[in-house]
Amino acid sequence: MTSTEGLAYAALFVLSVTLLLTNQVALAAMAIVPYVLASFKYSFPQQKKPSGRNH
């Protein structure tokens, strides 16, 4: 994860918590969805593809 991605995830998390605290549940759900979808990127091990050079 790059620092830019980490900053984006932190911003989405803060935004969703702030919206929940101000009772704006619909907007908070819209902020949580991309946060959850992006977290799936790192929850599964990445498979390396063979380069195809060593035949």
Phi and psi in radians as a Rosetta constraint file:
Dihedral C 1 N 2 CA 2 C 2 CIRCULARHARMONIC -1.461 0.35
Dihedral N 2 CA 2 C 2 N 3 CIRCULARHARMONIC 2.939 0.35
Dihedral C 2 N 3 CA 3 C 3 CIRCULARHARMONIC -1.180 0.35
Dihedral N 3 CA 3 C 3 N 4 CIRCULARHARMONIC -0.524 0.35
Dihedral C 3 N 4 CA 4 C 4 CIRCULARHARMONIC -1.179 0.35
Dihedral N 4 CA 4 C 4 N 5 CIRCULARHARMONIC -0.720 0.35
Dihedral C 4 N 5 CA 5 C 5 CIRCULARHARMONIC -1.137 0.35
Dihedral N 5 CA 5 C 5 N 6 CIRCULARHARMONIC -0.733 0.35
Dihedral C 5 N 6 CA 6 C 6 CIRCULARHARMONIC -1.066 0.35
Dihedral N 6 CA 6 C 6 N 7 CIRCULARHARMONIC -0.714 0.35
Dihedral C 6 N 7 CA 7 C 7 CIRCULARHARMONIC -1.139 0.35
Dihedral N 7 CA 7 C 7 N 8 CIRCULARHARMONIC -0.680 0.35
Dihedral C 7 N 8 CA 8 C 8 CIRCULARHARMONIC -1.156 0.35
Dihedral N 8 CA 8 C 8 N 9 CIRCULARHARMONIC -0.721 0.35
Dihedral C 8 N 9 CA 9 C 9 CIRCULARHARMONIC -1.138 0.35
Dihedral N 9 CA 9 C 9 N 10 CIRCULARHARMONIC -0.712 0.35
Dihedral C 9 N 10 CA 10 C 10 CIRCULARHARMONIC -1.119 0.35
Dihedral N 10 CA 10 C 10 N 11 CIRCULARHARMONIC -0.711 0.35
Dihedral C 10 N 11 CA 11 C 11 CIRCULARHARMONIC -1.140 0.35
Dihedral N 11 CA 11 C 11 N 12 CIRCULARHARMONIC -0.719 0.35
Dihedral C 11 N 12 CA 12 C 12 CIRCULARHARMONIC -1.121 0.35
Dihedral N 12 CA 12 C 12 N 13 CIRCULARHARMONIC -0.680 0.35
Dihedral C 12 N 13 CA 13 C 13 CIRCULARHARMONIC -1.147 0.35
Dihedral N 13 CA 13 C 13 N 14 CIRCULARHARMONIC -0.812 0.35
Dihedral C 13 N 14 CA 14 C 14 CIRCULARHARMONIC -1.100 0.35
Dihedral N 14 CA 14 C 14 N 15 CIRCULARHARMONIC -0.722 0.35
Dihedral C 14 N 15 CA 15 C 15 CIRCULARHARMONIC -1.079 0.35
Dihedral N 15 CA 15 C 15 N 16 CIRCULARHARMONIC -0.780 0.35
Dihedral C 15 N 16 CA 16 C 16 CIRCULARHARMONIC -1.169 0.35
Dihedral N 16 CA 16 C 16 N 17 CIRCULARHARMONIC -0.692 0.35
Dihedral C 16 N 17 CA 17 C 17 CIRCULARHARMONIC -1.156 0.35
Dihedral N 17 CA 17 C 17 N 18 CIRCULARHARMONIC -0.740 0.35
Dihedral C 17 N 18 CA 18 C 18 CIRCULARHARMONIC -1.081 0.35
Dihedral N 18 CA 18 C 18 N 19 CIRCULARHARMONIC -0.728 0.35
Dihedral C 18 N 19 CA 19 C 19 CIRCULARHARMONIC -1.180 0.35
Dihedral N 19 CA 19 C 19 N 20 CIRCULARHARMONIC -0.624 0.35
Dihedral C 19 N 20 CA 20 C 20 CIRCULARHARMONIC -1.166 0.35
Dihedral N 20 CA 20 C 20 N 21 CIRCULARHARMONIC -0.664 0.35
Dihedral C 20 N 21 CA 21 C 21 CIRCULARHARMONIC -1.222 0.35
Dihedral N 21 CA 21 C 21 N 22 CIRCULARHARMONIC -0.422 0.35
Dihedral C 21 N 22 CA 22 C 22 CIRCULARHARMONIC -1.702 0.35
Dihedral N 22 CA 22 C 22 N 23 CIRCULARHARMONIC 0.276 0.35
Dihedral C 22 N 23 CA 23 C 23 CIRCULARHARMONIC 1.061 0.35
Dihedral N 23 CA 23 C 23 N 24 CIRCULARHARMONIC 0.608 0.35
Dihedral C 23 N 24 CA 24 C 24 CIRCULARHARMONIC -1.924 0.35
Dihedral N 24 CA 24 C 24 N 25 CIRCULARHARMONIC 1.340 0.35
Dihedral C 24 N 25 CA 25 C 25 CIRCULARHARMONIC -1.186 0.35
Dihedral N 25 CA 25 C 25 N 26 CIRCULARHARMONIC -0.682 0.35
Dihedral C 25 N 26 CA 26 C 26 CIRCULARHARMONIC -1.116 0.35
Dihedral N 26 CA 26 C 26 N 27 CIRCULARHARMONIC -0.756 0.35
Dihedral C 26 N 27 CA 27 C 27 CIRCULARHARMONIC -1.218 0.35
Dihedral N 27 CA 27 C 27 N 28 CIRCULARHARMONIC -0.609 0.35
Dihedral C 27 N 28 CA 28 C 28 CIRCULARHARMONIC -1.133 0.35
Dihedral N 28 CA 28 C 28 N 29 CIRCULARHARMONIC -0.687 0.35
Dihedral C 28 N 29 CA 29 C 29 CIRCULARHARMONIC -1.106 0.35
Dihedral N 29 CA 29 C 29 N 30 CIRCULARHARMONIC -0.663 0.35
Dihedral C 29 N 30 CA 30 C 30 CIRCULARHARMONIC -1.188 0.35
Dihedral N 30 CA 30 C 30 N 31 CIRCULARHARMONIC -0.498 0.35
Dihedral C 30 N 31 CA 31 C 31 CIRCULARHARMONIC -1.412 0.35
Dihedral N 31 CA 31 C 31 N 32 CIRCULARHARMONIC -0.521 0.35
Dihedral C 31 N 32 CA 32 C 32 CIRCULARHARMONIC -1.333 0.35
Dihedral N 32 CA 32 C 32 N 33 CIRCULARHARMONIC -0.586 0.35
Dihedral C 32 N 33 CA 33 C 33 CIRCULARHARMONIC -1.012 0.35
Dihedral N 33 CA 33 C 33 N 34 CIRCULARHARMONIC -0.911 0.35
Dihedral C 33 N 34 CA 34 C 34 CIRCULARHARMONIC -1.150 0.35
Dihedral N 34 CA 34 C 34 N 35 CIRCULARHARMONIC -0.512 0.35
Dihedral C 34 N 35 CA 35 C 35 CIRCULARHARMONIC -1.116 0.35
Dihedral N 35 CA 35 C 35 N 36 CIRCULARHARMONIC -0.778 0.35
Dihedral C 35 N 36 CA 36 C 36 CIRCULARHARMONIC -1.200 0.35
Dihedral N 36 CA 36 C 36 N 37 CIRCULARHARMONIC -0.746 0.35
Dihedral C 36 N 37 CA 37 C 37 CIRCULARHARMONIC -1.115 0.35
Dihedral N 37 CA 37 C 37 N 38 CIRCULARHARMONIC -0.677 0.35
Dihedral C 37 N 38 CA 38 C 38 CIRCULARHARMONIC -1.206 0.35
Dihedral N 38 CA 38 C 38 N 39 CIRCULARHARMONIC -0.528 0.35
Dihedral C 38 N 39 CA 39 C 39 CIRCULARHARMONIC -1.210 0.35
Dihedral N 39 CA 39 C 39 N 40 CIRCULARHARMONIC -0.414 0.35
Dihedral C 39 N 40 CA 40 C 40 CIRCULARHARMONIC -1.164 0.35
Dihedral N 40 CA 40 C 40 N 41 CIRCULARHARMONIC -0.407 0.35
Dihedral C 40 N 41 CA 41 C 41 CIRCULARHARMONIC -1.062 0.35
Dihedral N 41 CA 41 C 41 N 42 CIRCULARHARMONIC -0.609 0.35
Dihedral C 41 N 42 CA 42 C 42 CIRCULARHARMONIC -1.832 0.35
Dihedral N 42 CA 42 C 42 N 43 CIRCULARHARMONIC 0.011 0.35
Dihedral C 42 N 43 CA 43 C 43 CIRCULARHARMONIC -1.520 0.35
Dihedral N 43 CA 43 C 43 N 44 CIRCULARHARMONIC -0.232 0.35
Dihedral C 43 N 44 CA 44 C 44 CIRCULARHARMONIC -2.027 0.35
Dihedral N 44 CA 44 C 44 N 45 CIRCULARHARMONIC 2.517 0.35
Dihedral C 44 N 45 CA 45 C 45 CIRCULARHARMONIC -1.139 0.35
Dihedral N 45 CA 45 C 45 N 46 CIRCULARHARMONIC 2.434 0.35
Dihedral C 45 N 46 CA 46 C 46 CIRCULARHARMONIC -1.437 0.35
Dihedral N 46 CA 46 C 46 N 47 CIRCULARHARMONIC 2.293 0.35
Dihedral C 46 N 47 CA 47 C 47 CIRCULARHARMONIC -1.655 0.35
Dihedral N 47 CA 47 C 47 N 48 CIRCULARHARMONIC 2.275 0.35
Dihedral C 47 N 48 CA 48 C 48 CIRCULARHARMONIC -1.464 0.35
Dihedral N 48 CA 48 C 48 N 49 CIRCULARHARMONIC 2.348 0.35
Dihedral C 48 N 49 CA 49 C 49 CIRCULARHARMONIC -1.500 0.35
Dihedral N 49 CA 49 C 49 N 50 CIRCULARHARMONIC 2.480 0.35
Dihedral C 49 N 50 CA 50 C 50 CIRCULARHARMONIC -1.160 0.35
Dihedral N 50 CA 50 C 50 N 51 CIRCULARHARMONIC 2.534 0.35
Dihedral C 50 N 51 CA 51 C 51 CIRCULARHARMONIC -1.313 0.35
Dihedral N 51 CA 51 C 51 N 52 CIRCULARHARMONIC -0.453 0.35
Dihedral C 51 N 52 CA 52 C 52 CIRCULARHARMONIC 1.495 0.35
Dihedral N 52 CA 52 C 52 N 53 CIRCULARHARMONIC 0.103 0.35
Dihedral C 52 N 53 CA 53 C 53 CIRCULARHARMONIC -1.509 0.35
Dihedral N 53 CA 53 C 53 N 54 CIRCULARHARMONIC -0.501 0.35
Dihedral C 53 N 54 CA 54 C 54 CIRCULARHARMONIC -1.695 0.35
Dihedral N 54 CA 54 C 54 N 55 CIRCULARHARMONIC 1.433 0.35
